[in-house]
Amino acid sequence: MKECAGIAEVIRVMKHPVVEIAEGVEVGGCTIHARMYAPANQYSHGFFLVKISKPSALAPLQRERNLRMENGEFSFDSGEELKVGEKLEIFVLLAAPENREAER
């Protein structure tokens, strides 16, 4: 797979309610939706895999998995809240045809 660097922009942030899972232990977070910013046209059609490189606090959240980007957009869950318009540095990989079916 060929890897290319790119920039994505946060387009929507959905906050999750804070839930107490045990006494004194609360979890929450948000779902971040992002769109390919540059080079936008190159990745606006088709299926790609994405790895976030910056902000570096988000990189460990991926747990060795790539995020799935379709038609230039992808989303992920995060404990760290980002703002709409914030930029993410990413690596983009063209998904192999056999991986496209396995991800569905």
C-alpha positions, 0 to 999 in steps of 0.5 A, spaced: 500 500 500 502 506 498 502 511 504 501 519 503 501 525 508 495 529 508 491 534 512 483 533 515 479 538 518 474 537 523 467 538 521 463 535 526 463 534 534 458 529 537 459 529 545 457 523 548 453 523 555 458 522 561 456 515 565 458 513 571 460 505 570 463 504 577 463 508 583 467 514 582 469 512 575 465 516 569 466 515 562 464 520 556 468 523 550 465 524 543 465 522 536 469 526 531 467 527 524 473 529 519 473 531 512 480 531 507 482 538 507 488 537 503 489 534 498 482 534 497 480 532 490 485 526 490 481 522 496 474 525 495 472 518 491 473 511 493 475 508 500 482 509 503 485 508 510 487 513 515 492 514 521 492 520 525 499 523 526 498 529 529 495 531 534 499 526 537 494 525 543 490 521 538 495 517 535 494 511 541 487 511 540 487 507 534 490 501 537 494 499 531 488 499 526 487 504 521 480 509 520 476 508 514 475 514 510 470 513 504 469 519 499 473 524 503 470 523 510 472 519 516 470 519 524 473 516 530 471 516 538 475 520 542 476 522 550 479 529 547 474 534 545 476 537 538 473 544 535 470 544 529 475 547 524 481 544 527 486 540 523 489 533 523 495 531 520 494 524 517 497 518 513 492 516 507 493 509 505 489 506 499 485 500 501 487 493 497 480 490 494 480 484 499 480 489 505 475 493 502 470 487 503 472 485 509 471 492 513 464 492 511 
